[in-house]
Amino acid sequence: MLRGIALSDWQARAKTFEYRGQTVCYWTAGQGEPLLLIHGFPTAAWDWHYLWDALAERYLVIACDMVGFGFSAKPQEYDYSLQDQADLQQALLAHLGVRRCHVLAHDYGDSVAQELLSRDLEGPQWLDSMCFLNGGLFPETHHPVLMQQMLLSPLGFFFGRLTSRPRLARSMRQVFGAETQPADVELEAFWQLIAHDNGPSVMHKLIRYIPERRVYRERWVSAMQQTEVPMRVIDGADDPVSGAHMVARYRELVPEADVVMLEDIGHYPQIEAPRQVLDAYLEFHDGLRASERSVAQAG
């Protein structure tokens, strides 16, 4: 059993830097090869708290709350986009003096990571590996929940402001596995992260990432097909948003697809089954190191 980090303790560990005039909260721990963790919608970097300390035993782990999320700034007048969030991740790495890194992403963060993969393909190369958890890698397989559909509607501004802890809890329970439902303390933490700094008032702007995925689909799918960066997908199969149906599409489109399916797990595998995610991730990296040794010996 991996021990998590209470939200209050997590917040106390936060550091800050300025990005486009906005205050961004970020976290670092450990040492070794840099590993960038990118969170999803509508939550924040605390999503990684069960994996954080274990990963920090092997890597320099880095994560931030993206603009509009968690404890970072949530400006009302801001051009929220996946492209900008990718810029933010690169700005954070530059702020920390990190020139190369591994990436582990989830949900909304998968789309940000796809853009980073595209930029790496264009050069210069700086990604050492890419691992995706459940997310909308292909817009044609993404099944938004009711809350997302309402936020995307012409009345999204109104529905965003109506977001409440009970509404959030219902939405979260829909996407977690039947046997791995979120605990009340987790639901309360999710709500605090969203509600912080009047977060519901910008949710209708953040949700624009869903149509943005369609705009960049060909760019991102092409990057996954052409890249030489090692990739793995670790997916909760029971996720109604991006579960087994998304993985089936991934296997159709991505050559030599490396996939680990987590049966009976939903949309948040890093919270529902952190030990399984950790084991699958470390196995992926151990395999990379074994391949590197074989190439070195052959040379």
C-alpha positions, 0 to 999 in steps of 0.5 A: 500500500502506497502512502498518500500525502494529505492535501494540506501537506501537499500545499505546504510543500508548494513552490512558485514561479511566474508564467505570463504574469501568473503565479504557478505552484509547482513541486519537486522531490528526489534526484536522478533522471527528471520525470515530469508529471502532468495532471488532468481536468478538472483536478491538479498535481495532487492527483499524483500524491500516492506515487510521489514519494515512491517515484522520488526514490528513483527520479527527480519528480516535477509537477505543477498545477497548470494555469486555471487548476489547483493552487495556481492562478485562475485568471478570468481573462486568459487565453486558456489552451493546450498549446499554452499549457505545453509552453508552461511545462517547458517554461517550468523545466527551463526555470529548473534548469532541466534539459531532458526528461521523462513524461508521465501524463493523465487525461488533459495532461495527455493532450499537453504531452502529445503536443510536447511529443510533437515539438520533440519530433520537430527538434531539438530532441529532449524527451527520454520517454512518454507514458500516458494514463487514461486520456483522450488521445483520439477525439473520436474515442473520447466520451465526455461525461455530462458535466463536460457536455454542460460546460461545452454548451452555450450555457457553459459559463452558467453551469460552471458557476453551478459546480458544487461538491455534490455535483463534482462527487457524482461526476467523479463516481461515474468515472471511477471503477465500481470497486475503487470509488473515491473516498470522501476525503479524496472527493473533498480534496478534489473539490478544494482544488477546484473551488480554490480562487473561484475556480468554477468560474473558469471551468467553461474556458478550460473545457475548450481543450475538448474541441482543441483536441480535434484541431490538433488530432492529425499533428498529435497522432502523426507524432505518436506514429513517427516518434522514436521516443519510447511510449507506454499506455497504462489504462484503467479498462473500465473508464467510460471516458477513455478506457478499453475502447481508447486502447483499441484505437491506440493499438490500431494506429500506433505501431508496436503499441506498448499497453498495460491494461488495468482491469476493473479500474476507471479513469484515475488509475494513479488514485484507484490503483497506484501500486499497479501504476507504479509497477507498470511504470517502473517495469517500462523504465527497467525495460528501457535501461535493459535495451540501452545496455544491450545496445551499448554491449552490441556497440 
